[in-house]
Each structure stands twice: as structure tokens, then as C-alpha cells.
Amino acid sequence: MLVIKRIIFVIFAVIFFVSCSDDDSSDYHYELLAVEDALVPEEFVFGQVYDLTVKYVVPDNCYVNSDVLYEYDQDARNVAVISLVVEDYNCDVLDLEQNLTFKVHALQTSPYIFRFWQGDDENGEPTYLIVEVPVINLIDQNTNEFKETHTKM
């Protein structure tokens, strides 16, 4: 749901940016930026919400807005940084490291497998930084503790 809200925000931001331009010939596109590193908790507790942070590099000042692309791929979550790139602007090289934080609500009991996109290899195949985060279900643990500490009379 949060991803959909962010995508809608990016779309409205693009429409606003383009409609406010003096020159209607503005061109833009979206581009994925490679994730350099990711800060992820060592474990999730089922039902809790966590912040995940990715580090990426903004090549120049034509990259005006970045957001997270978060998609489900069976048991894995593919994560990338998506950026709006304005094509008709005189761009200055930045090579600026940025951090982008997003939220994940731990709603599954199996481990989360995050695949952070790091670009494509020489064959055009995507490469990933893969991080697995186990999920602790405190409800099951409390039930087991109750069974172990209480006996029938």
C-alpha cells in the first residue's frame, strides 16, 4: 500500500513538474540506480514495522527525485532505487551518495529475502545484494513457553 502511494506521489510530482515548466518540450524518463549498500535489521518480529535504508549514488543533478521500487518475487522482495531523470537540462556531475529509507511491515512468518539491485552484469543479467532476515513470531513463542511452564493437575 505504501509503495502504491509513493508511485502515485511520483506520478503527480512528474505531472506537476512538467506542467510548471515554461518549455513544454521537456523530456524525462525513469532510471534505476544501483544499490551500493543496505542497512537491514538482523531479525524481524512478526507484526512490527521496520525501517530499511539503502545507499545509492546520484550521478548528476538531472536526477531530480528518487524513490524505492519494491516488488514481490515469490518469497523474495526485489528492491531498487528508481529516479526521475530530466533529459533536457544542462546537468552537472554530482556522484553524490544518498540514503533512502522505507518501511517494511513484517507480515509473514517465513524469512524475508531482500534482493537489492546492484546493476546488470556484462551479459545484461541483474546482480543483487541478497540479505535474508529471519522472522520471530512472539505469539508462538509465548504459547510454547506457557505449555512448558504449566502442567495439568
N, C-alpha and C positions, 0 to 999 in steps of 0.2 A: 504494500500500500504506500509506504514511504517512497519507494522507487518510482511509482507512478506519479506521485505528487511532484517529485523532483523533475521527472521528464516533462510534465505539464509546465512546471515553472520555467524550464529551459526553453520550451517552445514559445511560451508567452514572452520571455526575455528576448528571444530572437525576433519575434514579431515586433515588439516594442523598439528594439534597436534598429531594425530595418525601416520601420515606419517613421522614426525620428530622424533618419538620415536625410541630408539635403540632396544627395545624389541617389536617385532610385536605381542606379546600375550597380549597387553594392552586391558583391558575391560573397558567399560564405559556404563552409562545409563543416562537417563534424569529423574529428580525428581522434583516434585512440592514442593515449600517451602511455608509455611503458611504466609499470610499477617498479620502482627501484628497490623498495623495501616495504614491509608491512609490520605494524605493531598490533598483535593479536593476543588476547588473554590466553593463559595456559590451559584454562578449562572454562566451560560454561556451566551455570546452574540452570536447570530446566525452568523456563518461565521468566527468567531475568532478561534485561536488555543491556547490551554491551556496546561500547564504542570501539570501532576498529579504525585504525589510521593507516593510510598508505602514503608513501613518499614517491614523488614523481618530479620530472624536470619539465619546465615550461621553456620551449626553445626560443621564443621571441614574443614581442608584445602584440602580435596578431592573434594570439590565443587569449580570447577575452573572457571566457567563462569555462570552468571545469566542474564536472560532476562525476559521480560514480555510476558505472554501468554494472549492474548486479543481476545476474541471470542464473536460473536454476538449470543444472545439467545432471539429471538423475540425483545421485547422492551428493554431488559436488555443487559448489557455488563458484561460478566464474565471475571474477571481479576485474574491472579495468577502469581507467580514468578516461572519460570522454570530454573533449573540449571543442568549443565553438571557435572556428578559425575564420577570420575575416581576410579575404583574398586581395582586396583592392586597397590595401593600406600599406604605407611605407613602414616596413617592420624593422625594429631594432633587435638585434640578438640579445637575449637575456641569459639563457641557460640557468634559470633560476629554480632552485629546489623548492618545492611546495609540499605541504601536507594537506590531506583531505580526510576528514573524519566522517564516518557514517555509522548508523546504528544497526545492530542485528538483535532480533528478539529470538532467543533460544526456545524454539517450539517443537523441536524433535528430540527424541531420546538417543538416537544414534549419533555418532561423532559427526561434526561438521568438517567437510573437506573444502578448504578455500583454495582456489586456483587463481592466483594473481597474475594477470597477463603481463609478460615482460618483453613482448615483441614477437617477431617471426624469425625463424632460423633461415639459413641460406636456401632451403627448399620451400620456403613460404609457409612452413608449419608453425603454429603458435607454440611459444615456450612459456612455461608457468613457474612461478614460485609457489610450491604446494605446501600448505600448512593444515595439519589436522588438529582439531580442537575437540577433546572428549567432553561429553555432557554428563553432568551429575544430576541424578533425579533424587532430590531430598525427600520427596514423598515416599518413594520406595525404600530409601534408607531408614526413615523413621518407622515405617511399618515393620521392617525386618528387626530393628532394634527393639520394638515393642514385643514381637514374638519371642525374641531371645531372652528378654528380661522378665517376662510374665509366664507363669506356668499355670496349668489347670489344677484346680483343687478337687 
